[in-house]
Amino acid sequence: MSFDIKQPESKDEFRRYYHLRWKLLRAPWNQPEGSEVDDIEDQCFHVMAVDSDNNVIAVARLQFNSDTEAQIRYMAVAETHERQGLGSALIKAMETKADACACRTIVLDAREPAVGFYLKLGYMITEKSYLLFNEIQHFHMTKNL
């Protein structure tokens, strides 16, 4: 399968980017569309994977917590495209951006089923973190660049 990693640029690309984010990370828990967007979106680095028909098939966001720390948030890959290298490609793009911005550390809060994926990419669990929607356990993870 071929895919491209890119930043959403047009209003339509952002609309499709946010829609997939909602569909995968909020809709299964009956959260309203719009709940996938927060008030610092314009301060963050957004990245997505698109297929050969320009369909958005994976999304992620990198926010900057300080001059030396970045955080991966809202990462999701469409179920039909899992295990095809999309997640790793998104992580690589965000790590490259963080490094270019002089960040020394990347942190994230992984949903329990994704912990193994992040461990394979060099992230380490630092602590059990929050429980989203009273059922999705997250683990705080970190990686030094």
C-alpha positions, 0 to 999 in steps of 0.5 A: 500500500502506498501512502504519503505523510503530509501536513494538512494545509487547506481548509478541506484537508483540515476538515478531513483530518479532524473528522478522522480524529473524531471518528477514531478517538471520540465517536466510539465513546459517543462524544460529539463531533468537535470534541476532538479539537482543543483551543491550541490547535493553531500552535501545534504541528499536525501531520497525516497520512493520505492514501493514493486517492488522497483519503486521510487514513491516519492523523497525529499532532505534536504540541510544544509544552516547553522549549525542550519538550514536545507532546504527541497527542490525538494519534490514530490510524484507520483500522483498515490501515493498521500494521502498514507502517503509518503510525511509525511514519507519523512518529518519525515525522513528529520526532524530526519536527521536535528535533528541528525545534530543539526539543530534547524530550517527547512525551505522550499518554498512550491508550493501553492497547498502543503501549507496545507500539510505542515501546518498540519505537523507544518510548518508556512508560513513566507512570500509569496516567488517566482513565479517559471516558471512565474506561480507557486507561492511559500510560504516560511515556517518554523518549529522549531525542 
